[in-house]
Amino acid sequence: MRDIGELGTRMDLHPQHEDSLKQACHSCRVSLEECEKLVDKYSCTQNNTNHRFKVRRAWTRLKVDPDEIRHLRERFASQVTQLNALQTVIET
């Protein structure tokens, strides 16, 4: 994503390409922030040897909603495809 974002500063882009690039980068940032929230929601970062904590941590991992993960994975795949297509159009 950083490479695509820098592409706009290295090249003189057509205004339409620049707008598309900004929208694509924004969309990626939103997805990454959503991913970070999801990771924070389902992770336990404390180092505790307590058996009760280990059980709670395992249960938290089991509660991960597969639909949330699938939706996020599909969005990332779509955005990567969009960014690759945009990069190809810009560089030609």
C-alpha positions as CSV (number, residue, x, y, z in Angstrom):
1,M,0.0,0.0,0.0
2,R,2.9,2.3,0.8
3,D,4.3,1.7,-2.7
4,I,1.0,2.6,-4.3
5,G,0.6,5.7,-2.2
6,E,4.1,6.9,-3.1
7,L,3.3,6.3,-6.8
8,G,1.1,9.3,-6.7
9,T,3.9,11.5,-5.5
10,R,6.5,10.1,-8.0
11,M,4.3,10.6,-11.1
12,D,2.2,13.3,-12.6
13,L,-1.2,11.6,-12.3
14,H,-4.3,12.4,-14.2
15,P,-6.9,13.8,-11.7
16,Q,-9.1,10.8,-12.2
17,H,-6.3,8.4,-11.4
18,E,-5.3,10.5,-8.4
19,D,-8.9,10.4,-7.0
20,S,-9.0,6.6,-7.6
21,L,-5.7,6.2,-5.8
22,K,-6.9,8.2,-2.8
23,Q,-10.1,6.3,-2.6
24,A,-8.3,2.9,-2.8
25,C,-5.8,3.9,-0.2
26,H,-8.5,5.2,2.1
27,S,-10.5,2.0,1.7
28,C,-7.3,0.0,2.6
29,R,-6.7,2.0,5.7
30,V,-10.2,1.5,6.9
31,S,-9.9,-2.2,6.4
32,L,-6.6,-2.3,8.2
33,E,-8.1,-0.4,11.1
34,E,-11.0,-2.8,11.2
35,C,-8.5,-5.7,11.2
36,E,-6.6,-4.2,14.1
37,K,-9.8,-3.8,16.1
38,L,-10.7,-7.4,15.4
39,V,-7.2,-8.6,16.6
40,D,-7.5,-6.4,19.7
41,K,-11.0,-7.8,20.4
42,Y,-9.9,-11.4,20.3
43,S,-6.4,-11.3,21.7
44,C,-5.2,-11.6,25.2
45,T,-1.8,-10.0,25.6
46,Q,-1.1,-10.6,29.3
47,N,1.5,-13.2,30.3
48,N,-0.2,-15.0,33.0
49,T,0.4,-18.6,34.1
50,N,-2.9,-18.9,35.9
51,H,-5.0,-21.9,34.6
52,R,-8.1,-19.8,34.7
53,F,-6.5,-17.2,32.5
54,K,-5.4,-19.8,30.0
55,V,-8.9,-21.2,29.8
56,R,-10.4,-17.8,29.3
57,R,-7.8,-17.0,26.6
58,A,-8.6,-20.3,24.7
59,W,-12.3,-19.6,24.9
60,T,-11.8,-16.1,23.6
61,R,-9.9,-17.5,20.6
62,L,-12.8,-20.0,20.0
63,K,-15.3,-17.2,19.9
64,V,-13.8,-15.6,16.8
65,D,-16.6,-15.2,14.3
66,P,-15.6,-16.9,11.0
67,D,-17.9,-14.7,9.0
68,E,-16.0,-11.6,10.3
69,I,-12.7,-13.1,9.2
70,R,-14.0,-14.3,5.9
71,H,-15.5,-10.8,5.2
72,L,-12.3,-9.1,6.1
73,R,-10.2,-11.5,4.0
74,E,-12.5,-10.9,1.0
75,R,-12.2,-7.2,1.4
76,F,-8.4,-7.4,1.5
77,A,-8.3,-9.6,-1.6
78,S,-10.6,-7.2,-3.5
79,Q,-8.5,-4.2,-2.4
80,V,-5.3,-5.8,-3.5
81,T,-6.8,-6.6,-6.9
82,Q,-8.0,-3.0,-7.2
83,L,-4.6,-1.5,-6.2
84,N,-2.8,-3.8,-8.7
85,A,-5.2,-2.9,-11.5
86,L,-4.8,0.8,-10.6
87,Q,-1.0,0.5,-10.6
88,T,-1.1,-1.1,-14.0
89,V,-3.2,1.6,-15.5
90,I,-1.1,4.4,-14.0
91,E,2.2,2.9,-15.1
92,T,1.1,2.4,-18.7
